[in-house]
Amino acid sequence: MANEMESLNPNGVIGAEETIDTSKRLKVGIIGTGWIAESHIESYLKMPDVDIVAGADIIPGKARAFFKRFNVDARVYLSTEELLEKEELDAVSVCTYNAAHAKCAILALNAGINVLLEKPMCVTIEEAAEIVKAEKRSGKVLSVGFQPRFDPNMKMIKKIVESGELGDIYYIQTGGGRRRGIPTPFGTSFIQKDTAGIGALADIGCYSLDMALNAIGYPKPLTVTGYKSDFFGKNKDYFRTEGKPESYADIFGVDDFAAAFIRLEGGIILDFRIAWAMHLDTPGDTIIMGKKGSLRIPSTECWNGSVGGEMTIYHDLEGLGTETKVPVIEDQSKGLFYQKIRSFLDAVKNGGAAPVPASQIIYNQAILDGIAKSADLGHEIEIVIPEI
Ligand SMILES: NC(=O)c1ccc[n+]([C@@H]2O[C@H](COP(=O)([O-])OP(=O)(O)OC[C@H]3O[C@@H](n4cnc5c(N)ncnc54)[C@H](O)[C@@H]3O)[C@@H](O)[C@H]2O)c1
């Protein structure tokens, strides 16, 4: 049986010792062989109980070239349907762009295959509900690819909240962003409406929401007033100065900035802002305010779901306003990406629960969807979670 032991060494560094049972092997497939699929295959290749047997990409030749680059002898297909029909798989990584997440995840679950689905979960709340329904019907594991969950600092945020040190939480400010950073690493799949569906709001916004919501136990979102804009993405000068084709501005079809005010069950307020680009260094730290104390989590320069420095707890000690510093914990594991995949495979092998369950992330998606819809309508809306 897989056995992972966490140990805290004298320097406050968390390390993981791991033994993997290789008597049961897993046949794995990769759907969508673009940029992030590289991180998936690199992690799978480190696992002695995994056989990467097949993959699919809708672009002819792309999957073949991908596996060749990693020296993996896998069968390749041009559609998820054909991959699922011809292969007997235990698990797939769904690494397509956002707009194809729901379709590919549901096809795989319907075929009785466990799914590791890249973030954001999908584009709309309706898609998220269909994914959760398919997961329930299948009885398989579906985990959403939030690797920051495995960051020891993120775990510390949750531990601080759960310890009661902050008391009842009533207000959270979260989000982050980059001064310049509209993602166009290998093309336009992040900036076109038909492939990405949503922009910065979902791409990096989903991480900030997960940081805060996971810490407080994922309360249900109730209402949202949202705003989004595309002032940088629609500006030809932006792409020219970034050394990218000016024509990207013509096809830019998503948001590059979003902000929202969200009410959560339990009387908690969530104040959110996220940017791929802005005339500012950061739109602010994450703060979690409670009746007994508050926590400040420094933002990062290039927001991707990590902690920008030591955190501070503000509380009273014998009536005296006191600050407690929480040092940054260095991750000494094989990496957050490795852990997200290993924890998924362990759940598949051992019949465990999904490490990042869709039952939680549907609330994350409901907020993203709510912000987009409220922004389009120009007023506050109720967040309605479909019956599952
Ligand atoms: N977890 C992380 O750190 C992280 C980082 C980057 C991207 N991502 C997520 O990963 C996903 C992919 O991002 P990317 O940068 O790899 O994009 P990409 O555009 O480089 O790759 C996506 C690939 O999916 C393929 N594809 C699309 N629809 C398909 C379908 N129906 N069947 C098979 N293949 C299909 C495309 O042809 C493309 O090759 C996005 O949802 C993104 O948000 C996660």
The ligand as a Tripos MOL2 file, in Angstrom:
@<TRIPOS>MOLECULE
LIG
   44    48     1     0     0
SMALL
NO_CHARGES

@<TRIPOS>ATOM
      1 N1         -2.1220   23.5310  -12.9700 N.am      1 LIG1
      2 C1         -1.3580   24.4180  -13.5630 C.2       1 LIG1
      3 O1         -0.3640   24.8990  -13.0310 O.2       1 LIG1
      4 C2         -1.7000   24.8510  -14.9570 C.ar      1 LIG1
      5 C3         -0.7920   25.6280  -15.6780 C.ar      1 LIG1
      6 C4         -1.1010   25.9570  -16.9970 C.ar      1 LIG1
      7 C5         -2.3230   25.5660  -17.5480 C.ar      1 LIG1
      8 N2         -3.1960   24.8520  -16.7870 N.ar      1 LIG1
      9 C6         -4.5130   24.4530  -17.3190 C.3       1 LIG1
     10 O2         -4.3040   23.3900  -18.2360 O.3       1 LIG1
     11 C7         -5.2130   23.4980  -19.3270 C.3       1 LIG1
     12 C8         -4.4240   23.4520  -20.6410 C.3       1 LIG1
     13 O3         -3.5270   24.5180  -20.6730 O.3       1 LIG1
     14 P1         -2.3110   24.5000  -21.7150 P.3       1 LIG1
     15 O4         -1.4680   25.6640  -21.3950 O.co2     1 LIG1
     16 O5         -1.7010   23.1520  -21.7230 O.co2     1 LIG1
     17 O6         -3.0930   24.7540  -23.0830 O.3       1 LIG1
     18 P2         -2.6120   24.3510  -24.5490 P.3       1 LIG1
     19 O7         -3.4570   25.1480  -25.4630 O.co2     1 LIG1
     20 O8         -1.1210   24.4490  -24.6370 O.co2     1 LIG1
     21 O9         -2.9800   22.8070  -24.6590 O.3       1 LIG1
     22 C9         -4.2870   22.3240  -24.7120 C.3       1 LIG1
     23 C10        -4.3060   21.1760  -25.6950 C.3       1 LIG1
     24 O10        -5.5740   20.5180  -25.6300 O.3       1 LIG1
     25 C11        -5.9070   20.1160  -26.9500 C.3       1 LIG1
     26 N3         -7.3440   19.8460  -27.0130 N.ar      1 LIG1
     27 C12        -8.3540   20.7430  -27.0140 C.ar      1 LIG1
     28 N4         -9.5490   20.1280  -27.0490 N.ar      1 LIG1
     29 C13        -9.2850   18.8090  -27.0640 C.ar      1 LIG1
     30 C14       -10.1090   17.6420  -27.0880 C.ar      1 LIG1
     31 N5        -11.4400   17.7310  -27.1150 N.pl3     1 LIG1
     32 N6         -9.5170   16.4430  -27.0820 N.ar      1 LIG1
     33 C15        -8.1590   16.3380  -27.0710 C.ar      1 LIG1
     34 N7         -7.3250   17.4030  -27.0560 N.ar      1 LIG1
     35 C16        -7.8910   18.6210  -27.0430 C.ar      1 LIG1
     36 C17        -5.4350   21.2680  -27.8210 C.3       1 LIG1
     37 O11        -5.3180   20.9080  -29.1660 O.3       1 LIG1
     38 C18        -4.1080   21.5950  -27.1500 C.3       1 LIG1
     39 O12        -3.0450   20.8740  -27.7260 O.3       1 LIG1
     40 C19        -5.9980   24.7980  -19.1260 C.3       1 LIG1
     41 O13        -7.2470   24.5080  -18.6180 O.3       1 LIG1
     42 C20        -5.1660   25.5690  -18.1170 C.3       1 LIG1
     43 O14        -5.9360   26.3910  -17.2510 O.3       1 LIG1
     44 C21        -2.9060   24.4740  -15.5250 C.ar      1 LIG1
@<TRIPOS>BOND
     1     1     2 1
     2     2     3 2
     3     2     4 1
     4     4     5 ar
     5     4    44 ar
     6     5     6 ar
     7     6     7 ar
     8     7     8 ar
     9     8     9 1
    10     8    44 ar
    11     9    10 1
    12     9    42 1
    13    10    11 1
    14    11    12 1
    15    11    40 1
    16    12    13 1
    17    13    14 1
    18    14    15 2
    19    14    16 1
    20    14    17 1
    21    17    18 1
    22    18    19 2
    23    18    20 1
    24    18    21 1
    25    21    22 1
    26    22    23 1
    27    23    24 1
    28    23    38 1
    29    24    25 1
    30    25    26 1
    31    25    36 1
    32    26    27 ar
    33    26    35 ar
    34    27    28 ar
    35    28    29 ar
    36    29    30 ar
    37    29    35 ar
    38    30    31 1
    39    30    32 ar
    40    32    33 ar
    41    33    34 ar
    42    34    35 ar
    43    36    37 1
    44    36    38 1
    45    38    39 1
    46    40    41 1
    47    40    42 1
    48    42    43 1
@<TRIPOS>SUBSTRUCTURE
     1 LIG1         1 GROUP 0 **** ****
